Amino acid sequence: MPYGLDKFRRFAVNVWEVDTDGKSDEQIAEEGLSRTEGRFVRIRRICQQFLQKNCWQILYLMVTLADCRKLKKFWILRQF
């Protein structure tokens, strides 16, 4: 990971508050990337569970957040 090592190190320290004592820059960056990967895996699991249980609610929220008119909301909801 020679390219962008400084940026990954900074990201690990600033975002994940990785402890820098006695670690090389590469170790700090690796730990930050590991924590980031773990977070995305957790988010993916949560989204998969949510999608399985609440598919129609997600659709309704998407339509509502898109600020569609009521007619469009009812038309889209009737399709399912």
N, C-alpha and C positions, 0 to 999 in steps of 0.2 A: 504494500500500500504506500509506495513512495510519493505518488502524485496526490496532492491535496491533503497530506498528512496533517499539516498545521490547521487546516479548516476542520477536519474531523476531530482533532484534539480539542480545538476551541469549542466545537459543538458539544462534545462529551462533557467538558467542564462546565459550560454555561447552561446547557439544557438539563443534563442528567446529574449534574453535580458530582462527577466522578472524582474520587480522592486521588490526588496526584503524588502523594508521598511515596518515594522510592520506586516509581514506575517510569518507564521510558515513554516517549511520546506515542510510539506505536502501540504499546500496551493500553494506554489511556484511550486512544482512538478505537482500538478493538473492543474495549469494554463498552464504550459509547455506542458503537454499531450493534453490539450484542443486545444492549438494552433497547435500542430502537427496534431491532428485529422482533424481540420479545413482545414489545408493545403492539406492533402491527399484527402479530399472530393472535394476540388476545383480542384486538379489535375485530379481526376477521371472524373469530369464533363467536363473539357476541353478535355480530351482524348476521351470521348464518343462523344462529338460534332465533334471533328476532324475525328474520325473514320467514323461517319455517312456521312460526306461530302467528305472525301478524301481517300476513301479506296484504290483506285488504286494507288494513289500517295504514300501511306504508303508502299504498296507492292513494288513499284519501289525503294523506299528509302532503304527498308530492303535488297533487292537484291544488290543494289549498295554498301551499307555499308558492306555487306558480302564479297565484292570484288570478285564477281563471274565473269566468262567470259561472253563475249557478247552473245554467243550462249545460255547460260543458262538464261540470262536476257530476251531474246526474247522468249524463250520457256515458261518461267514462265508467262510472260505478255500475251502470246497468249492464255493461259489457261482460262483467264477471259474475 
